Amino acid sequence: MSVNEDIILEARGIYKRYPGNMALDNVSFRVHRNAVNVLIGENGAGKSTLMRILAGVEQPDSGAIRLDGAAITMRSPREASANGISIVHQELSVMPNLDISENIFAGREILKGRAFVDRSAEDARATSALKRLHTLMPVKTPTGQLSLGSRQVVELARVLAHGARILILDEPTSALSIAEAESLFEVIEELKRSGVSIIYISHRLHELLHLGDYFTVLRSGLVVGEAVREDVSRQWIVEKMSGRAEVRDLVPRSTGSGAKVLRVSHLSLPASAGEDAVQAALHDVSFELHAGEVLGIYGLLGAGRTELVETLAGCRGSADGSLEYEGLHTLPQSVNEAITAGIVLVPEDRQRDGLIPELSIRENIALATRPQSLWTRLFVRRGEETARVRELVAALNIAAKDLELPVAALSGGNQQKVLLARCLLRSPVVLLLDEPTRGVDVGAKAEIYRILRKLASEGLSILFTSSEIEETRTLADRVLVLCQGRVAAEFRHTELNDGALFAAASPRVSQQVVLQTETAA
């Protein structure tokens, strides 16, 4: 096969400008047949813009797109799909009021005759698509009952059910457990063998190195690197995408000897409806959090991480257990009660649970968390509020020249820092973060880590959850490992190793095995 025959899709000389920003500057990108084509870049590099153009969501200002050597124009996602190009976006678009099968065939229903939907045929095809993703979720399950990771699986099944030739995956494992991610990798290899070409975007460098066949790097709207698998290393990726070597240094860690700020005893949360109900429940969870400490909660999908932080943030009023904390003597029964007491949460899904895209950056930071000092009896002290917001934007290095721009105009990393700024506006005592760097590039991750370590050094108590072993090791002073809703192990930073963390988080692994693993290491 010649070089040209090896290329199934090619974007040539693509330009795309937004007001005040050149998103893509003469970008050319080639997609090789039956291969994983990795597209890399920090948030704001132009990856999402290029993918929206290839998926028909947006049109370039100039440039050409060729499929199988022939020029094509795609004015809508439906036209792109008709050409065999489908995308699974990082931010999910499943409809919570519909079941899994209805979501998979929404807008493309299988009809029986001219007027009726053939639900039996849809259910059969949906079940087949889910089996390819190694999951047995009942297709009649309402997606509103599913976890974030399970909703991601539904998104993938939707694409597979409609037979894409070119599949764009934008951060596909951002909400998946290790086991689910491994299953996805197997599916990707199977898709390659069956003739599907993959465009893969992720901030998880180990995934890129594991999966990628061809690599293209964008920085500030320009192509700055292209290579094949044999010529790519982690250091090559980091230096190309950021223009600098990887930085790992953080401020000194807490010894955990600060005053006890919070003590949770015998926390349990009843199982809720849904396919993850048993795994999601919390059972007899107890721990302490100290001043200036960064406590990590590690676990696989369904371990109970999100349920734990949501309970502490007042989102789960049905939990049982006791809490010792200044200002509270019982578990908070509402978000407002937790915020008033000084406990605030940065949620896992910033688009669904955190940000309002139509509002400005300033309004999103100030939204719903205004302290009394920024109010008169009836009105907000707008000048004082704006001044405080500007201080936080500067302190967190949020890349926003105009605070009145919609928050949707920011990159993922900057959006995450907007949520963090909102929490810090309340001057909290305890900061909770659920997957603090989900969908954030390597440069923004390091910056967020430094911000959190600096806040801890100033005395703020931080509790975060993560499904990433590397992030847990990098950030935490101490780690609690959850498995099926229970505390399976506890490690200080000096005791951490990947084998022990994963073993403790895996079902059917006893604490004795975990300790033996740690001792052997």
N, C-alpha and C positions, 0 to 999 in steps of 0.2 A: 504494500500500500504506500503510495507516494505521500509526501507531506500534506499536499492539498487534499487528498482523499482522506487523510487522517483527521481533518478538521471538519466537524459537523456544523458548527456555528461560529461566526466571526463578526465582531464589532470593529469597524475601522474608523479612525479619526473622529471619535465621538466628542462633541462639545455639548455641555449643558450648563447654563448660567441661571442662577437665581438672583434676586435683588441683592446687590452687594457681595455676591459670592460666586466664584467660578467653581462649580461642583466637579465638572469633568473637563479636562483641558487636553484635547487631542489624544484621547484614550483609545488604544486598540487592545482587544482581548480575544483570544482564541480558545474555543472549547474543543478538546480532543475526544474522538469517539471512544465509547466503552471505557472511560477513564474518570477518575476523580480529579477535577480541575479546581484547585484551591485558589480562592481569592482572599487576599490578606490586606489588612490596613487598620489603622487606629480609627476610632469613631470620628466621623467627619472627613475621612479620606476620600469618600466618593463611592464606596462599595454598594451601599443601598440604592444610590441614584442609578448606578450602572445596572443593577439587577432589576430595578423598576422599569428601566427602558427595555431590557431584554424580555421582561414579562408583559410588556404592553401597557403597563400602568401609566407610564409617562413617555413622551416622545423627545428625542434629542433635538437640540437647536440645529445641529448639522452632523454629518457623518452617515455611515451606511451600515446596515446589518445584512449579512449573507447567511443563508441556510442551505446546506448542501451545495454551496457555490453560487446560488442564485440570490439576487437582491430581494428582500422582503420588506414590507412596511406593516407594523403592528400598531393599530390605533386603540386597542383595548386588550385586556387580559383574555377575553373570549377569542380574539384573533390569534393571540399567542398560543392559547391552548389548542386551537385548531391546527396550528403548526407543530404541535407536540411539545410545547414549552410550558412548564408549570412551575410555580414557586410556592414554597412553604415559608411564610414570613416568620420573623422572630416574634413579633407581637401577634398573638393568636386571634383568629377571627371566627371561632366556633360560636354558635348561638345557643346559650344556656337553656332556652325554653324548648329546644328540639332534642330528640334522642340522637344517639350516635349515627344510626342509619340515615335519619333525616338530614343530619349535618353533612354526611358524606355526599348525598345526592341533591343538596339544596341548589336550586337553579338548573339542575340537570336531571330531573326526575325521570324515572323509567315509567312510561305510560302503558296502560292496558286499554287499548282502543285510543280514542281521542281525548277523553275527559277524565280518566281515572288513573291514579298512581298505582303501580304494581308494587305494593309494599313487600310482598313475598320475594320478588326478584331482587329488589333493593337490599333486603335483609341478607339474602344469600350472597350477593356480591360484596356487601359490607363485611360479612363474616369472613369471606375469603381474603379480603384486603387486610383485615386485622390479623389473620393467621400468618400472613407474610411478615407481619411485624412481631410475631411470637407473643401475641396477647389473646386472651380468651374473654375479653369484656363482652357481656351481653349487649347486642346492638340496640336493644330497646331501652338501655340505660339513659336517662336524661343527662346531657353533658354538664348541666349546672351542678350535678352531684359529684362530678369527677375532680380529681386533683389537677394541678397545673400540668404535671407530667403526663397524665392520662389524656388531657385535652390536646397536648402536643402529638400524642400517638394518633388521635382522631384526625388531626390535620394531615399527617403523613398518609394515613389510610385513604383520605379523600383524594389525594393526588394519585396514589397507586391504583385506585378503583377506576380512574379515567385514562390510564395507559400513557403516561408521558414518555416521550423520547429523550427529552432533556429536562432534568429535574434540578431546580435550584433550591438548595437547603440553606436557609439563613439561621445560624445558631440552632440547629435542630436538637442538640442535646442539652440546651441551657436549663431545662427543667427535668431532665431524665436522671434516674438512678444509674449507678455504674452498670448494673445488670441490664437495664433497658438500653443504655448506650451501646453496650456490647452487642445486644440483639440488633440494634439499628446498623451497626457496622457490618454485621453478617448480611443484613438485607441489602446494604449498599454493594457489597461484593457480589451478591446474587444478581442485583440489577445490572451491574457492569457486564456480567457474563451473559445476561439476556439481551444486551444491546442498548441499555440506557446510559446516557452520558450525564455525569453529575457535576454540578457547580456547587462547591462546598465552602461555606463561610463560617468561621468560628474564631473565638478568641482563645480557645483552649489549644495551646500549641502542641501538646502531646497528641491530640486528635489529628491535627493537620499532618504531623510527621508520620503518624500511623497509617492514615488513609490516602494521603495525597500522591498523585502521579505527576501532575504538572502544577507549578506554583506561579502566581502572578501577584505582585505587591503594588498597592496604590498608596501614595502619600500626597496629601493636599491636592487631590484631583489629577495627579500625574502617575503614570506607570514608572516605577523606580527599580523594578527587578522582575526578571523572569528566569525560571530554572526548572529542571527536571528533578525527580525525587533524589537521585544519587548525589546531586550537588547542593542539597539543602540541609541545613542544621538549625537548631533552635537559635543559635547566636546569629546566623544569617537572617532569619526571619525578623528577630527583634531589631537588629541594626538597620535593615531595609525599611521596616514599617515606621520606626520612630526616629531614625537618623542618629541613634545613639546606642551604646552598649547597654545590656540589661543591668538594671540597678537593683540590688537586693538588700542594701543596708536599711535598717530601721532603727528608731531610737531604742535605748535600753529597755528591757522588759520589766514589768512589775514582778515583784517576788511574791505577790499575793498576801503580803503582811499588813496591808491597809486595814482600816476599821471595817467591820462587817456592815454592809449597807442593806442587804436584803437576804432573807432566809426563807426558802420555800420548803414546806414539809408535807409529805404524803399527798402530793398533787395527783389527782385522777380526773380524767375527762371521759364521760360516757361516749360510747361509739355513736356516730351519726349515720344517717342514711347514706348509701352509696357503695360503690364497689371497693373502696379503700377503708371501709368503716372499721374493720377489726384492727388493721395496722395503724390507723390514725389515732386511736384512743390512747390516752396516757394512763399509766398504771403506777401509782405509788412513787412518784418522782420527787426527790428531795435534793437540795443543794444550797450553797451559799454564794453570794457575790460580794466582793470587797471593793473598797474605794480604790480607784485607779487601776482596776484589774480588767483585762480583756478575756472574757470567758467564752470559749467556742463550744457550740453544740453541733456535733458531727453525727451524721446518720444517713442511711440510704433513703430513697423515696418511700414515704409511708411510715417512717420511723416515729413521727410525731414532732418533728422539729418546729414546723409552722404552728401546730396546735399549741405548743409550749409558749412560744413568744406571743401568740395571739391571746392566750389566757392571761399572761402577765400584763398585756396591754388593754385588758378589759373587753376583748372581743368575744369571749366565750363565757357567758354567765352561768353555764351549767356545770362548771368544774367544781370539784370538791378538794379540800385541803386547807392548810393554814399558811399565812404569810406574815412575816415579821418585817415591817418596813416603816420608816418614819412617815407619818401621815396616813398610813393604812394599817389595819390589824386583820383584815380579811382580804381575800382575793378581790381585785376590783371588779365591779359588776357592770361597768360601762367604760367606754373609751374616755369620756369626759372625766370620770372619776380617776382613772389612771393618769391622764395628762395633768390634772390639777395636783395630784400627788407627786408629779415629777418623773413619771415613767412614760416614755414616748417610743413609738415604733416606726421604723422605715420598712414598709411592707415588701414582700417578695416581688409582686407583679406591679411595677410602678405605673404601668398604663391603666390597668383595671382598678387598682386600689389606692393609687397615690396621686397621680397628676390629673389635671383637667386641661387637655391639650389646647382648648380654645382660649383659656385665660393666659394672661401675661406671666412672664417669669416672676415679677414682683408679686402679683396676686397669688400665684401658686405657693410662693414662700410664706406669705402672710396668711394664707387660707386656713381658717378654722382653728388656728393655734395662737391667736393674738393674745399676749399677756395683758393684764389689766392696766399696766403702765402705759400702754399705747391707746387707751380709751379715755375720753372725757365721759361725762355721765351718759351722753347720747351718741357721740360721734367718735370715729377713729381719728387719732392724731396722725394725719396722713404724712406730715413732714417728718415726724419722729419715726414713724414706721418705715418710710422710705430710706431714711438715714441708717436705721438698724439693718435693713435688708442689704443696703450697699456694703456695710461692714462685713456681713456674712458672705456676700458674693466675693469680696476681695479676699477674705480669710480662707475661703475654700477654693480660690482660684477658678471660679466658674467663668467660662469663656462667654461672656454676654456683654456686648457693647451697649445695648439698649435694653433696659429691664422691662420695657413695655412690649417687647416682641413676644409672640406666642411661645410658650415653653416647648411646643412641638418643634420649633426651629432648632433646638439644641441637639447635640449628639447624645447618645445613651449615657455616656459617662457624666456629662454635665447635667443631664436630667436627674441622674442619681444624686448628684451633689445638691441639686435644688431641693430634693426631698430631705436630705440631711440638714440643709440650712433651715428648712421649715421646722424640723425637730429642735434644732439648736436655738431657735428664736424663743422657745419656752424656757431656756436655761435648765435643762433636765438634770436630774440626779442619776437616773438610769436610762441609758440609750440602748434600745433593742433594734437589731437589724436582721432581717430575714433574707439570706442570700445577698449580701451587700454589694457584690460585683457581678450579678447575673447580667450577661449581655454587655459587659464592659471590656474594652480592649486592655492589652497588657500595660500600656503606659498609664491609662486612667486607673487601673487596678493599683499600681504602685503608689499613685498619688492618693487614692482613697485610703490605702493602708497607712501611709504616713500621717494623714489627717486623723485617723482613728487613734494611732499610737500617740500623737501629740495631745489629743483630747484626754486620753487616759493618763498621760504624764501630768496633766493639769488637775487630775482628781476625779474625772468623770468615770463612772462605772459602766462598762460596755458588755453586752451579751449579744453574740451573733450566731446565726446558724449557717451551715455550709454543707454542701454535698461534695465539695472538692477537697481532697486530702491536702494538696499543696497549699491551698489558701488557709486551711485550718492550721497547718504547721507554721506557715509564715506569720500569721496574725495573732494566734492565741497564746496567752500566758498559761492557761489551763484549759483542758478539754473534757467535756462530758460526752460520752458516746451513747446515743439512743438506738435501741433496737426493738422494734415492735412495741413502741410506747413505754419502754422501761429503760432505766439507766443501766447500761451493760458494762461500762468501765469508766474510769476517770484517770487522766494522765496530766502531769505537769509538762511544761514545754520541753524540759530536759529529758523526759522519758519517751517522747513521741517518736514513732517510726511508722512508716506506711503499712507494714504488715500487721502491726498490732491494732491500728485504727480500723483497717478494713475487716480484720478478723472479729473484732468486737462488734462492729456494725452489722455483720452478716448473721442472719437467722440460723438457729441450731448450733451456734458456736458458743460453748460455755465460757464462763468467766475464767475457769481454770485453764482452758486452752489459750485464752487471750494472754493470761499472765505468763504461761509457758513461752508463748511467742515472743513476748517482750523480753523475758529473761534471756532467751536464746540469742536475741538480737544484740 
